[in-house]
Amino acid sequence: MDHAHPRPTHPTHPSAQPDRPAHSDHGTRPEHAAHHDHPQGAGHDATGHDTTGHDSADHAEILDLDAEVLDAPLATITAGLPLASAPRHIVDLGCGTGAGTLALLRRFPGAEVTAVDSSAAHLRRLREKAEAQGAVDRVRLVRADLDARTWPALGAPELVWASASLHHMADPAHTLRRVHDLVVPGGLFAVVELDGFPRFLPGDAPAEAPGLEDRCHAALDRRHAGRVPHRGADWGPLLEAAGFTVEDRRTVAVALGPEDAGPAVGRYALASLRRVREGAAHALSVTDLTALDRLLDTDGPHSVLRRGDLAVRTERTVWAARRT
């Protein structure tokens, strides 16, 4: 459908106060970047990794690796959105370092994207990437806490995108109602959620602790169950309750073999497994913890960086909801 809405009148260049936080009753908090990125004391990134205690550079690195390794699946998701015509104004809620923003700019070359995050460092990194890709004039950066009582003016988008962010909101139902009021009538809200951490190792690896990743994931699931209660939620009923009509729900399975994962997969696995260790170490046996440490020892012969059998296995679930 072609909405006769004018192009947004806000500045589209990132220099338009990219790092100034919007008004918030409780300030901007890095854990709400994107994202987000949530309930007190926990922090996550777009890959679902716990980021508590990590600095912005460390956080940005894993977001960038996620974008590099999983670029093709992300392109599949954006290409599959049920849009009758290309949107001209898009809002990316919880943009992180820009994986979704840049994918949307490539998918819709006539669009402008307002990218929202609470992390100034992430927004600066996104600006750098947009400049490198010649798209800086099509991006407006807005620093804001999405759990704040009020949001900054974000225009009248035909498409709102939220990837790996809704489950971190303090009150997701309230956030959905805000998005319903934000998107134009007939516009689309795309919600993308993750199936936790990616997996990298064969099931029988490492040799001294087969099935190590399964046990790590189980420990993380137990930990996150109490800290991030909306993780793994079915967003369909909540979207309907907020006034949307859910037109599509699909799960995109990502299965990149060693020959497909690309040169960054080792660094991606290393960064991810480091986060896994921090979140699951308390529940691992001595044998499992020793095996995991051997994988993380970049100078050792068993380093994950030296494995030739790394793959990437994960899932993305996508809900496409229309404001009618």
C-alpha positions in Angstrom: 0.0 0.0 0.0 1.2 3.5 -0.8 0.6 6.0 2.0 0.5 9.6 0.9 2.6 10.7 3.8 5.3 13.4 3.3 8.9 12.6 3.9 9.9 13.2 7.5 10.8 16.8 8.2 13.3 16.0 10.9 17.0 16.2 10.1 18.3 13.0 8.7 22.0 13.5 9.1 23.4 11.8 12.3 25.0 15.1 13.3 21.5 16.1 14.5 22.3 15.6 18.2 23.1 11.9 17.8 24.3 11.4 21.3 21.9 13.6 23.3 19.5 11.5 25.4 15.8 12.2 25.2 14.0 13.2 28.3 13.6 10.3 30.8 12.4 10.1 34.3 15.1 7.6 35.2 17.9 8.5 32.8 19.4 6.6 29.9 20.8 3.2 30.9 23.1 1.2 28.6 21.1 -1.9 29.3 18.1 -0.3 27.5 20.0 0.3 24.4 18.0 -1.3 22.0 17.5 -2.4 22.6 16.9 -2.4 24.8 18.4 -3.6 25.8 15.7 -4.1 30.8 15.0 -5.3 34.0 17.3 -4.1 36.7 20.8 -5.4 36.8 20.8 -7.3 33.6 22.1 -6.3 30.2 21.9 -8.0 26.8 22.8 -7.3 23.3 21.1 -8.1 20.0 22.4 -11.6 20.0 20.8 -12.3 23.3 24.1 -12.2 25.1 24.3 -11.1 28.7 26.4 -7.9 28.7 26.4 -7.0 32.4 29.8 -5.7 33.3 31.0 -5.2 29.8 32.2 -2.0 28.3 30.7 -0.4 25.2 33.6 -1.4 23.0 33.2 -5.1 24.0 29.5 -4.9 23.5 29.9 -3.2 20.1 32.4 -5.9 18.9 30.0 -8.8 19.4 27.1 -6.8 17.8 29.4 -6.2 14.7 30.4 -9.8 14.5 26.8 -10.9 14.7 25.9 -8.5 11.8 28.9 -9.7 9.7 28.3 -13.5 10.2 24.5 -13.4 10.0 24.1 -10.8 7.2 22.5 -13.2 4.8 19.7 -14.4 7.2 19.0 -10.8 8.1 18.6 -9.9 4.4 16.2 -12.9 4.1 14.1 -11.5 6.9 13.9 -7.9 5.6 13.1 -9.3 2.1 10.2 -11.3 3.5 8.3 -8.5 5.2 4.7 -8.2 3.9 4.9 -4.7 2.4 2.9 -3.7 -0.6 5.2 -0.8 -1.3 8.6 0.3 -0.1 8.5 2.4 3.1 10.0 5.9 3.0 10.4 6.3 6.8 11.5 3.5 9.1 12.1 3.5 12.8 14.6 1.0 14.3 13.8 0.7 18.0 17.0 -0.6 19.8 19.3 -0.3 16.8 22.6 -1.3 18.6 25.5 -0.8 16.3 23.2 -0.9 13.2 22.8 -4.4 11.8 19.1 -3.9 11.3 19.4 -0.2 10.3 21.9 -0.9 7.6 20.0 -4.0 6.3 16.9 -1.9 6.0 18.7 0.8 4.2 20.0 -1.8 1.7 16.6 -3.4 1.3 14.8 -0.1 0.8 17.2 2.3 -1.0 14.6 5.1 -1.0 14.0 5.1 2.7 15.3 7.0 5.7 15.8 5.3 9.0 15.5 6.8 12.5 17.7 4.6 14.6 17.0 4.7 18.4 19.3 3.4 21.1 20.3 4.5 24.6 24.0 3.8 24.1 26.0 6.8 22.7 28.9 4.5 21.8 26.6 2.3 19.7 25.2 5.2 17.9 28.6 6.6 17.1 29.6 3.1 15.8 26.4 3.1 13.6 27.3 6.6 12.3 30.8 5.3 11.3 29.3 2.3 9.5 26.7 4.5 7.7 29.5 6.9 6.6 31.6 4.0 5.3 28.6 2.7 3.2 27.7 6.1 1.9 24.3 6.1 3.7 24.9 8.7 6.4 22.5 11.2 5.0 19.7 8.6 5.2 20.1 7.9 9.0 18.9 10.0 11.9 20.3 8.9 15.3 18.3 9.3 18.4 19.6 8.5 21.9 16.7 7.6 24.1 15.6 5.2 26.9 12.7 3.2 25.5 11.4 2.5 29.0 11.2 6.3 29.7 7.7 7.8 30.3 8.0 9.8 27.2 9.7 9.1 23.8 11.2 11.7 21.6 9.5 12.7 18.4 10.2 9.9 15.9 8.1 11.0 12.9 5.3 8.9 11.3 7.0 5.7 10.0 5.4 3.2 7.6 7.6 0.5 9.2 8.8 0.1 12.7 11.5 -2.6 13.3 12.4 -4.0 16.7 15.0 -6.8 16.8 16.0 -8.5 20.0 14.7 -5.6 22.1 11.1 -6.1 23.1 11.8 -8.9 25.7 14.1 -6.5 27.6 11.4 -3.8 28.0 10.1 -3.3 31.6 6.5 -3.2 30.3 6.4 -4.7 26.8 2.6 -4.3 26.5 3.0 -0.6 27.1 5.7 -0.4 24.5 3.5 -2.2 21.9 0.8 0.4 22.5 3.3 3.2 22.0 4.4 1.6 18.7 0.8 1.2 17.6 0.3 5.0 18.1 3.6 5.7 16.3 3.3 3.8 13.1 1.0 5.2 10.4 -2.4 3.6 9.8 -1.8 0.6 7.5 1.9 0.6 8.5 3.8 -2.5 9.6 5.6 -3.4 12.9 8.2 -6.1 12.5 9.3 -7.8 15.7 12.4 -10.1 15.5 13.3 -12.2 18.5 16.2 -14.6 18.9 16.5 -18.2 20.1 19.2 -17.3 22.6 22.9 -17.8 22.0 24.1 -19.2 18.6 25.7 -22.6 18.8 29.0 -23.3 17.1 30.5 -26.7 18.0 29.6 -30.2 16.8 27.4 -32.1 19.2 30.3 -34.5 20.1 32.7 -31.6 20.8 34.9 -31.0 22.6 36.3 -34.5 22.9 36.8 -34.3 26.7 33.3 -32.9 27.3 30.8 -33.9 24.5 27.6 -31.9 24.5 29.2 -29.0 26.4 27.2 -26.3 24.5 23.9 -28.0 25.3 24.7 -27.9 29.0 25.9 -24.3 28.8 22.6 -23.3 27.1 20.5 -25.1 29.7 22.3 -23.2 32.5 21.8 -19.9 30.7 18.1 -20.6 30.1 17.6 -21.3 33.8 19.4 -18.1 34.7 17.5 -15.9 32.2 14.1 -17.3 33.2 14.1 -15.2 36.3 15.9 -12.2 35.0 14.3 -11.7 31.6 10.7 -13.0 32.0 9.6 -12.0 28.5 12.4 -13.9 26.8 10.9 -16.5 24.5 7.4 -14.9 24.6 4.8 -15.4 21.9 4.4 -11.8 20.8 1.3 -12.5 18.7 -1.4 -12.2 21.4 0.3 -9.1 22.9 0.5 -7.5 19.4 -3.2 -8.2 18.9 -4.0 -6.8 22.3 -2.2 -3.6 21.4 -4.4 -3.2 18.3 -2.3 -4.8 15.6 -3.3 -7.5 13.2 -0.6 -10.1 13.0 -0.3 -11.0 9.3 2.7 -13.3 9.4 4.7 -15.3 11.9 7.6 -17.3 10.8 10.8 -18.8 12.1 14.0 -18.4 10.1 16.4 -21.2 10.9 20.1 -20.3 10.5 22.4 -23.2 9.7 25.7 -22.1 8.4 28.2 -24.9 7.9 32.0 -24.5 8.3 32.2 -23.6 4.5 29.5 -21.0 4.8 30.1 -19.2 8.1 32.9 -17.0 6.8 36.3 -15.9 8.2 34.8 -14.1 11.2 33.1 -17.2 12.6 36.1 -18.0 14.9 36.1 -14.5 16.5 32.3 -14.7 16.7 32.4 -18.0 18.5 35.1 -16.8 20.8 33.2 -13.7 21.8 30.0 -15.6 22.3 31.5 -18.4 24.3 33.2 -15.9 26.6 29.7 -14.5 27.4 28.5 -18.1 27.8 31.2 -18.8 30.3 30.3 -15.7 32.4 26.6 -16.6 32.5 26.9 -20.4 33.0 30.1 -20.9 34.9 28.3 -21.2 38.2 26.4 -24.2 37.0 29.1 -26.1 35.1 31.1 -29.0 36.4 34.9 -28.8 36.8 35.3 -30.9 33.7 33.0 -28.7 31.6 34.6 -25.5 32.9 38.1 -26.8 32.1 37.0 -27.8 28.6 35.4 -24.4 28.0 38.5 -22.6 29.2 40.6 -24.6 26.8 38.4 -23.4 24.0 38.8 -19.8 25.1 42.5 -19.9 25.5 43.6 -18.2 22.3 47.2 -19.2 22.8 46.5 -22.9 23.4 46.3 -25.7 20.8 42.6 -26.3 21.5 41.5 -22.7 21.0 38.2 -22.2 19.2 40.1 -20.0 16.8 42.0 -23.1 15.6 39.0 -25.3 14.9 38.0 -25.9 11.4 34.6 -27.4 12.2 32.8 -24.4 13.5 29.3 -23.8 12.3 26.5 -21.3 13.3 23.1 -22.6 14.3 20.4 -20.4 15.6 16.9 -19.2 14.9 15.0 -15.9 14.5 11.3 -15.7 14.9 9.6 -12.8 13.0 6.1 -11.3 13.7 4.8 -8.9 11.1 1.9 -6.9 12.5 -0.3 -4.3 10.7 -1.9 -1.2 12.3 -5.4 -1.3 10.8 
